[in-house]
């Protein structure tokens, strides 16, 4: 630890520029010009990216508090040619950690730029900036290019600091203050985002109409929201994914760990009387540690030894188990450490970029406040939330998320209704996942995606914004599962209708448009079907009948084809023929997924047998704690060398950080 911090200090001494910083603060006081933040020059920007794709960019370090030298780094991307509809949106993106830089999001996930092998920028065809301005913020202080003399230790500080950041941000971009705001992010940001959201909603009640922020909704990817509930999902997930079988020689080891966690969760108090003295995390997260340990393949190649905890279809060295992933990381690191780049993004304070900052991680305790799951009932009263989960992620897996939702009481009811409609998510003629939505909470399972969904699936991840904004069609085709359909950029675009749910406004991509359309919330709004011929057309009756016949035959053909296609076991996500068998199987076993929550499912039977209870699904709900970690079995190492060293000296927070490091 010491070594790491002193290294940072050294970097600051070498790179820090006190004179510039003083001038910067002076200017701040006088009011800031946007131009000072304009980013015009980056390696590869002109050579590699077409003129029309080059985003308008602003970046820099905004001063939050002078007294403790806290500055937040932001990087804003806007599309050159925004449609009026998108003109009005700002998406703030936060990565997790705690302490992991949102440059992950900017340069490997949702942002328009990716970094190639030459450490130059190339265009991300799936960039979210086509759906609204997107602003990546390094927070809390000490993360990425943000810096501070005082680390945050609790979630309320993070909330307060982010609200301060927003004030400063809108001083620079006053034209954005009344735009619709979406808070988006990943992993441990599943803790930050609800806290910040509620902070904004509460602030709105205090301030004048003019000063209110228009918070539209939340979009959280593979979020770490309910630690207890989600920790109990590791073993069920591993069995489901085929990572481990009960016949495994060390099965008992992991099962007993799981049961210890289960006991702790069951014994911890209800949310309302949250008991900070109870320490659940160490034992519960130990389940994952043990799991990765006993499933490692010591005879395999070094880099194939351990499951990648962010994508179970991938392997990594042990004990990294995913820390070396994603593969873009070394390029991003070199890019952000390039002195010219640091100048271009207006760093006044040039610290060396680390994906995840240990100082932040070790100072952040989150002991006094309850995990963000307890805020959901209040948030959902006012705004919609979309939780999406890449289904290959282990560490914040979808089973845990669904179980968490099942235990959550909001909108006058616990969990989703038993008979909730499960929609296939259709995008570009493909089933991308499934969607459940009720009482402002939408859950999306994204097939074939990791912990970092926009990394794996940039283009389709962007359509998650359409799900939040309900820019989708709902279709009920006889004999098929109900569908929610979102569209690639340009497909259904340019609809000027103020009813986003309308079907058949433009040509949807599949011919299966003979379907009744409904609105997600208000069934009345979808009142058009594409089968209607235009009243003003003067086609004769016969021609119409022939047209209809042709359409019927066409649709019949398509349906038949689709059924054949669907009945193949590998059909849904067969994009990589190269032997990712497990994954293919898994996506096809979605029916079985649901069964996992069923009392008769395999894992529950196993648990029932050993524990003599009804298994983990009967654990009293919503009791969640974030606490000190006991540090046993720590296998997690941060991504940088210094980090590795420092972590071995300070074990106490390893487990918690592992939640998201290095991705989140
Ligand atoms: C969902 O959110 C809207 C505001 O967007 C609110 O009016 C409504 O009451 C919420 N629904 C529930 C079930 O809380």
Boltz pocket constraint, residues with backbone or C-beta under 6 A from the ligand:
constraints:
  - pocket:
      binder: B
      contacts: [[A, 380], [A, 381], [A, 382], [A, 383], [A, 384], [A, 411], [A, 439], [A, 440]]
      max_distance: 6.0
